[in-house]
Amino acid sequence: MITLLKNPATAKVDPVTTPPPLSWLNPGNCFTSNNAYANSNPAISGDQTILDTEVYLQTGVGILIGDNKADTSTAWSTTDSYITYGDESDKWNATLTPAIVNAIDFGVGVACKVSTSESARVYASNFAFNIPTSAVIRGIKVEVEKRKVYSFRLNLTNANIDHIRMTIFYVFPHLNHFE
């Protein structure tokens, strides 16, 4: 099996039909792990719990495909931590081809809720995959480096995303890979 890990080159707030109470400032800060963050906005009063609400593959703004991989029961840590969604054999219940994953609009959307306030998605795309057209996609792993920030002095909680990266796992069926 061949693996290809990439960082996005484009990130934005994915508009939604009914805007949620939280948006994101600086979504482009998720390109690399560098302690420059995409921040939920506005901050929510009090020391609040942050939970995933959505982690979807996307093929364009507002176009979600496959399963929602969000962990809706585990609170975000207060330290930067990579959380993994999917793996080498997980196709997210989506039909994935090299043409789909190579497209500039292919990416991942990540959303959360701070207490009861839901966020829009940070939509990271343009991973610049160049998977050969004869390959077969076996799985996709998305890793999101994120944390909860609580300011005791201001009594405010923010969600921070530092980095989003994606790994594509693929094979060439004509080469008799062991599967």
C-alpha positions as CSV (number, residue, x, y, z in Angstrom):
1,M,0.0,0.0,0.0
2,I,1.2,3.5,-0.8
3,T,0.6,6.4,1.5
4,L,0.6,10.1,0.7
5,L,0.4,12.7,3.5
6,K,-0.4,16.4,2.6
7,N,-1.3,19.7,4.2
8,P,-4.0,21.9,2.8
9,A,-3.2,25.1,0.8
10,T,-6.7,26.6,1.2
11,A,-8.9,27.0,4.2
12,K,-12.0,29.0,4.8
13,V,-15.2,29.2,6.8
14,D,-17.8,27.0,5.1
15,P,-21.0,29.1,4.8
16,V,-24.1,27.4,6.1
17,T,-27.7,28.0,5.2
18,T,-28.6,29.0,8.8
19,P,-25.5,30.6,10.3
20,P,-24.5,29.1,13.6
21,P,-23.6,31.4,16.5
22,L,-19.9,30.6,16.1
23,S,-17.7,31.4,13.2
24,W,-13.9,31.1,12.8
25,L,-11.2,33.7,12.7
26,N,-8.0,33.0,10.6
27,P,-9.0,29.6,9.2
28,G,-5.8,29.7,7.0
29,N,-3.8,29.1,10.2
30,C,-4.5,25.4,9.9
31,F,-2.0,24.8,7.1
32,T,0.9,23.7,9.4
33,S,1.5,23.0,13.1
34,N,3.0,26.3,14.2
35,N,0.9,27.5,17.2
36,A,-0.9,30.0,15.0
37,Y,-4.6,29.1,15.3
38,A,-8.0,29.2,13.6
39,N,-10.1,30.5,16.5
40,S,-13.8,30.1,17.2
41,N,-15.5,33.5,17.4
42,P,-17.0,34.9,19.5
43,A,-15.5,33.3,22.6
44,I,-18.1,31.8,25.0
45,S,-18.5,33.0,28.6
46,G,-17.4,30.5,31.3
47,D,-15.2,27.4,31.4
48,Q,-17.1,25.4,28.7
49,T,-16.8,22.0,27.2
50,I,-15.9,21.7,23.5
51,L,-17.1,18.7,21.5
52,D,-16.8,17.8,17.8
53,T,-20.0,18.1,15.8
54,E,-18.8,17.4,12.3
55,V,-15.8,15.9,10.6
56,Y,-16.8,15.3,6.9
57,L,-14.9,14.9,3.7
58,Q,-16.0,17.6,1.3
59,T,-15.9,18.0,-2.5
60,G,-16.7,21.7,-2.5
61,V,-18.1,24.4,-0.3
62,G,-21.1,22.9,1.5
63,I,-20.8,19.6,-0.3
64,L,-20.3,16.9,2.3
65,I,-19.6,13.2,1.3
66,G,-19.5,10.0,3.3
67,D,-19.8,9.5,7.1
68,N,-19.5,12.1,9.8
69,K,-16.4,11.0,11.8
70,A,-16.9,13.5,14.6
71,D,-16.3,12.2,18.1
72,T,-19.3,13.9,19.7
73,S,-18.6,12.6,23.2
74,T,-15.0,13.3,24.0
75,A,-14.1,16.8,25.2
76,W,-11.3,18.7,23.5
77,S,-8.1,18.8,25.5
78,T,-6.5,21.9,26.8
79,T,-3.2,21.0,25.2
80,D,-2.5,20.8,21.5
81,S,-3.4,17.2,20.5
82,Y,-3.7,15.5,17.1
83,I,-7.0,13.6,16.9
84,T,-7.3,11.0,14.1
85,Y,-10.4,10.4,12.0
86,G,-10.4,7.4,9.6
87,D,-7.5,5.1,8.8
88,E,-5.9,3.1,6.0
89,S,-9.0,1.0,5.4
90,D,-11.7,3.6,6.0
91,K,-13.2,5.2,2.9
92,W,-15.7,7.1,5.1
93,N,-18.6,5.3,3.3
94,A,-17.9,7.5,0.3
95,T,-17.1,6.6,-3.3
96,L,-13.6,7.8,-3.7
97,T,-11.6,7.9,-6.9
98,P,-8.2,9.5,-7.8
99,A,-10.1,12.2,-9.7
100,I,-12.1,13.1,-6.6
101,V,-9.2,13.2,-4.1
102,N,-6.9,15.0,-6.7
103,A,-9.5,17.8,-7.2
104,I,-8.6,21.2,-5.8
105,D,-11.9,21.4,-3.9
106,F,-11.5,18.0,-2.2
107,G,-10.9,18.4,1.6
108,V,-12.3,18.1,5.0
109,G,-14.8,20.2,7.1
110,V,-14.4,20.4,10.9
111,A,-17.0,21.9,13.2
112,C,-17.5,21.9,17.0
113,K,-19.7,23.2,19.7
114,V,-18.6,25.2,22.7
115,S,-21.2,24.5,25.4
116,T,-24.4,24.7,23.3
117,S,-23.1,27.1,20.7
118,E,-22.3,25.3,17.4
119,S,-19.7,26.5,15.0
120,A,-19.5,26.8,11.2
121,R,-17.1,24.4,9.5
122,V,-13.4,25.1,8.9
123,Y,-13.1,23.8,5.3
124,A,-9.6,22.8,4.4
125,S,-8.9,21.9,0.8
126,N,-6.4,22.0,-2.0
127,F,-4.2,19.2,-0.6
128,A,-2.5,18.9,-4.0
129,F,-2.8,15.1,-4.2
130,N,-1.6,13.6,-7.4
131,I,-2.8,10.0,-7.1
132,P,-2.4,8.1,-10.5
133,T,-5.7,7.4,-12.2
134,S,-5.1,3.7,-12.2
135,A,-4.9,3.6,-8.4
136,V,-7.6,2.3,-6.0
137,I,-8.2,4.4,-2.9
138,R,-8.2,2.1,0.2
139,G,-8.7,4.7,2.9
140,I,-8.3,8.3,4.2
141,K,-6.9,9.4,7.5
142,V,-7.5,13.0,8.7
143,E,-5.6,14.4,11.6
144,V,-6.7,17.6,13.4
145,E,-4.5,19.3,15.9
146,K,-6.8,21.2,18.2
147,R,-7.3,22.4,21.7
148,K,-9.7,24.2,24.1
149,V,-8.5,27.5,25.5
150,Y,-10.0,28.9,28.6
151,S,-9.0,32.4,29.9
152,F,-9.5,32.5,33.6
153,R,-8.9,36.2,33.7
154,L,-11.6,36.9,31.0
155,N,-13.8,33.9,31.9
156,L,-14.0,33.0,28.2
157,T,-13.6,29.7,26.2
158,N,-12.4,29.4,22.6
159,A,-11.9,26.4,20.2
160,N,-8.5,26.5,18.5
161,I,-7.4,24.5,15.4
162,D,-3.7,24.6,14.7
163,H,-3.3,22.0,11.9
164,I,-5.3,19.8,9.6
165,R,-3.5,17.1,7.5
166,M,-4.7,14.3,5.4
167,T,-3.2,10.9,4.4
168,I,-4.5,9.0,1.3
169,F,-3.9,5.2,1.2
170,Y,-4.0,3.6,-2.2
171,V,-2.9,0.5,-4.2
172,F,-2.4,-0.4,-7.8
173,P,-4.5,-3.5,-8.4
174,H,-2.5,-4.7,-11.4
175,L,0.6,-5.0,-9.2
176,N,-0.9,-7.7,-7.0
177,H,-0.6,-5.9,-3.7
178,F,-1.3,-7.9,-0.6
179,E,-4.6,-6.6,0.8
